[in-house]
């Protein structure tokens, strides 16, 4: 594991076993500015890697606003796809079924991204073993 970024709310690291960049929220995000700092670190790390897989573990993220959701759709995901040139981005949202606010935000990002962005495959999992099996299939 190579850690690219870590603060009080998140950790960004490369998971060698899954060949994936991992964004793990370790605490609630407190504001849009903090969200942008975290996700800018994600984009910067992704562009240094050869992987096309990105996992966002949103189980502890908390509520993120419309502005933050829009930032993901307008900047983060398109930036990742641009880096991949002609390959698809394999994006997984790892969620906890009981964390309803994180799930709502993840679903909104998934729906808006699927409509607005070409070259992305978004899947959602609440079971880690199933998520890992899925990612290893690429």
N, C-alpha and C positions, 0 to 999 in steps of 0.2 A: 504494500500500500504506500502510495506517495501522496502526502498531504500538500495541497496547493494553498489552502486558506482555512483559517479557523478563527471564529470569534465567539461571543457569548450565545449566539443563536444558531450557528450553522458551522458545518465542516464540509469542505470540498476536497475530495480525494479521488485518486485513480485506483480502482479495484482491479488488480492484475488477474485474479481468478475469473472474473466476468468480462475482462477487457472493456471496462465501462468507467466513465466519469460519474461519480456519485456525489450528489448534493444531499447531505443529511441535516435536516433541521433538528437541532438539539434542544431548542427552546422556542418560545413564541417570538415572531418578528414584531418589533415594536412600532415601526413606521415605514413609509414608502422609501425614504432615503436609505435606511438600513437594508431593505429588500434589494434595492438597486446595487448597493455595495456588494452584497453577497452574490447576486446573480451576474454582476460584471466579473467577479472573480471566477465564476463558473465559465463564462464565455472565454475569458483569457486562458484558463486552464485547458478548455476543450480545443482551442486552436493550437495548442502545443502538442496535442496527442494525435495518434492515427486512428483512434477508435471512432465508430459511428454510433456508439451506444451511450445514452445519458439517462441516469436514474435520479429522480427527485423523490426523496423520502420525506413526505409532507406530514407524517404522523404527528409531529409536535410543532408544526408551523404556526398554528392558530389561524386567526382571521387575517386575510390580506384583502386590501381594497381593490376596487375596480381599476384604479390607476396602476397598481402593481400587476394585476392580471394582464392589462393592456400592454405593459412594458414587456412581459414575457412573449406575447404574441407579436408585438411590433419589432422588438430588438433581439431578445435572447435567441429564440428559436430560428428566426431568419439568419442571424449571425452564424449559428451552428451549421445550418444548411449550406450557407455560402462557403464555409470552410471545407465542407465535404465535397464540393464541386458537383459531381453527378451521382453520388451515393445518397441513399435515403438516411435520414436521421431516425434511429430507433430509440424512441423516448418512452420510458416507463415511469409511471407515477405509482409509488409504493405508499399505500394508505392504510389507515386504521378505520374500519367500518363504523366505529362508534364516535370518531372525531368528525362530526357532521360539518363543521365550518371549513375544515381543511378539505373535506370531500367535495363540498359545494364549489370552492374555489378551483380545485383541480378539475372538476367536471366542466366548469366554465372555460378554463384554459384549453382543455381538450376539445370542446365543441368549437370554440372560436378558431383555434389553430387548424383543426381539420377542415374548416370551411375556407380559411384565408391563405393557408400555406401549402404549397405543393412540395413533395419530397420528404414527408414526415409520416411515421407510423407511431401512433400513441396507443399504449396499452396501460391498463390499470390492474394492480394486484394488491391483495391484502394478505396473501400467503407468500412468505419469502421463498420457500422451496419451489413453488410454482413459478415465481418470478425468475429465479435463477435458472430453472429448466428452460423457460422461454428464451432468456438471454443467451444461453449456451447454444441455442439452435441456430444462431446467426454466425 
